[in-house]
Amino acid sequence: MELEVIAAGVRTGSINSIMFPDNIIENAPRIISDLRQFFPPAQDVFLIGPMAKLGWGTPTLVSASLGIIVEIPPGNIAILGVLKVALPDEDAALIIIQVSFIGALEVDKQRLWFYASLYDSRVIFLTIDGDMGLLIAWGNDANFVISVGGFHPSFKPPPLPFPSPNRIAINILNTSFARIRVEGYFAVTSNTVQFGAKAEVYFGLSAFNISGHVGFDALFQFSPFYFIITISASFDVKVFGVGLFGVHMRGELEGTSPWHIEGEGSISLLFWDIDVPFSHTWGEDENTTLPSIDIMPLITAEFEKLDNWTAELPTSNQLLVSLRAIESSSDLILHPVGVLRVNQRAIPLDLDLDKIGNQKPKDAKRLTVEVIDTGLAKVADTKESFATAQYKNLSDANKLSAPSYEKQNAGIELSVSNQQLKSSAAVKRVVRYEQNIIDNNFVSLLIRFVAIGAEFFNHFLGRNAASKSALSASYKAQKAPVEQKVIVKETGYVVASTMNNSPHSQEAYFASHAQAQDFLRAQVSQSPGLQDSLHVIPSAEAAPLQEAA
């Protein structure tokens, strides 16, 4: 299943050609072409796709064409279809609502999403169009997005498995000489709540016309309660393409404790322009912040949960032995060369915490886990995805541009030593042998001889003829035919100069955007003159470190 192609077909309507198409024989070439586009053949992959067409009413008022498609492997499931409502009947319908949709559970990509698109819909003479989308992702690329009609103009959405939704729009008039259109959107992400609307009007011809618009875009946060709404409006009269008269206004409204409005209005008359800026604040400065919260009990409760403690073998180890089954026990059983993993998903570690949800932390600012007086040593930090806006105070610009979820430290891995035991891959072979016992004295001498021989064997193993032979070297070379290796690193961030993107220092590299912002704030607090000379950028965009010198 090419799910992203199918999602695009939902918007364009091409998905309808495979959902109970009409005139199958006549349209066979197009239907087969669409099938290959949406479901290209692949070796050892099977699709199971029962389909049904449902109707309600006589004549049919509501109909739905549905398909449930299962892809094996990996077990992905998709539901796609077309919903149609025609009132009072399809031949003389006053209301027609038609929606194409697709929903998918992608097991291999650890995400669930849904996308729907209105097409050829109207209420009497008012045409309606627009899209909506929902994304819930977990695992390494955790994310949450729901959008009805798109996003704030300044918001950069994360990679979506479906097209960015179009505005929900109603066309009251739509002719060459008269247009009245109203559109809007509403979206919720892990960082923001955003919504807006816009109305446009146009009357006239190319020689003389009147046009205007009014609209707003809003962005909200909840503790302290704050919002900012950008408002714009205009009215223009043009003759032969030349502006005869115009009124324009743009401003920002912030609130609610206190309220503040700021912007600019202008009036144009032929070649004269009059601009009038305005700014006004009113209302009382009230504290809308939620009470602070103790976070030590929260993190303590997380580390006391037995489910957050797991004993596992590191992926680099090959046991070379068989383990017997252990009876069920409430205690964790840790292998001598295994790893004890302690992890939690409540609060990120090693990060300055401005808030927890919508409340400020009371008893701690930064959480760190250390290992003290145990027989185990720290091997590595564990990582989990956290919504940065739930723990950091972000500006409006950062809310729209910063990653919704980032990998942060969430716990540690422990072992008997930070130098893990490693061995090559185990190979099973059937060995046939005969055992002859002469007497006990012979056996004891044989055991002693074998023990001495094993020591000599291990001593000469590293430089024996087999390990130095050309055949052995050729076999190893086949596993790594190229000396140079391509290493893919996870996306990182660096605090760099705004002049040439040179890293500020060797310590300016970080795994997450939030950690880089912490470092930037620390540098600015020490040297206020760096306020406008440093910024956070992806490490791939940074200049080589030596250029910073």
Phi, psi and omega in degrees: 000121173270085191295321180293326176292320178296318179298320176295325177292334175296318180291316184281344182090358181291343178293338181295336183291343179249358178262088181052063183289158175267155176051059187300315183294317181294323183260017185304314181301318181290320181296317180295320178297317179294320178300317180291331178288318182276325184229071181294144179298142178216141182295134175061026174239132184238143176243135173242120189223075173293142182229150181215150176237122185244146178219151179227133177096155175229109358294168185295121178262323181231127178227149180219127172256120187236145172222132176247116187243128178246128180255121182234125342287170006265005183104019178291146181233133178230142174240120180227155182177185180226128177249133183226131176238124180229118182231139357282338172206164189292329182286329179226061187279132171268332178234123176231119175239119180233127184228125168263141184213158173211137173230146185215140169249107181260101182294320184291329180260001175054059178205155177232132182211162181214142180216136180221148183220129174281141176211147177046045182248146179202155171241104189059253180253003180270115179274145184231137174210168181144171184227164171217153180212150178223132177227125172234113182239143177230187183081216185288332182245057182296142179194158175216126179214132168226131184218130171243101179095010176107202189228170173303141184303331182268358184273134176255103184291156175292168176303124183249145177281002180224164179298150176298126186299140173281160179299144169285118190228146174238122177263106179284317173226142179208079177231176181290338183247355180209128178221131171226119186224135177236132181220158181201173180205160175210133183214146175229129174234180178294338182260331195218161161238127187219141176203163181187171180206160181206140176236134181235143181226139176212130175222140174130189179238185182293331181282324182213127180208157177235132180220157179193166177204158171215137183198167177209156174226131187237146178224131187238148163228165193245338178211113352294152183296126184204144173214158174224128181238124176266124184242138177217149179205151179205156175212124185228143172238124182236142176235118182054039176082357181257133181292119178270317181207142180205146175229129183227144177213138175215133181202171179234132177249124179240150178193181009245001186230088356272183173275145178213132177232138181210140180177203183209139174241151181217150176233130180241133177224107187052250185256011180251136178236136176237119180253134182231103175283153178216149179204128183210139178235136178211167182091168182268150177275096183257153179273109179255014181281138176290155180299151180292166187226145174279125182258343178298317175300328180293312182289326177296317179297324179295317182283347176272350178285126181296330181296339181273002177246123180225143176253126184213165178266138177294148184294341183277354185263141168245121191293320184063010177220165175255142181251136176281155179291141180252135180299150182301138182211154177282348180272151174281138178253114183254125177293147182305327178251018181276184183235132174264118184254123178243118191216154176207162185235016184272313187221132177290147179262161175057038180217135176295124185260114175276331182197165172237105189070246178247015183237146179280144176288139184262316191255357180203151180248330184211133183250134179222140178255129177234154179256121185229129171054053172228168176277004181251151179241151179289129179261316183196166172270142173271152184239143173220159179274129178232144175282109187303321184293346177279349185231348182235144172279113183250143173290167179300321179295318180291325178299325182277336186250333184289152177300140180294316179234144177222152174285124177231160177297134182232352182176199182219161172247134184239149175209173180295338179206148177283354173257099186286144175292131182231148177210163180285174183295141179282142178235125180269132176222144177274123181243124177260138182207164174241144180241123178236120178257121180272298175201172184295322180297320179296319181296316181296320177294323181294319179297318180295320179296318180297321180296317178293319179297325179297322179296316178294322180299313179296328181292317184267001185298321186292337184233030179281173185294324182294317182289336181262002184288155179294327179296317179295317179297322179294321179296318179292325181293330179295331179284335179223075185293340182241130181291319180284137182238145176267123180246123179262118180260154176291152180300129178235179181225154182221143173272116189228167178289140177286346182281312185224012179061027176280135179303141182295323179194177178292338180271007187270009180262135184217157181281333184231158179296322182295319178295322178295322178295323176300315180295319180298316179296323179295320180293320181291323179294327177283322181227090183304337180294347179274003187307312184256007184252358179233149174208168181257127180224160173300143184299334179293338181267355184279148175287160176304149187298326183294337178291339180291333179289000000 
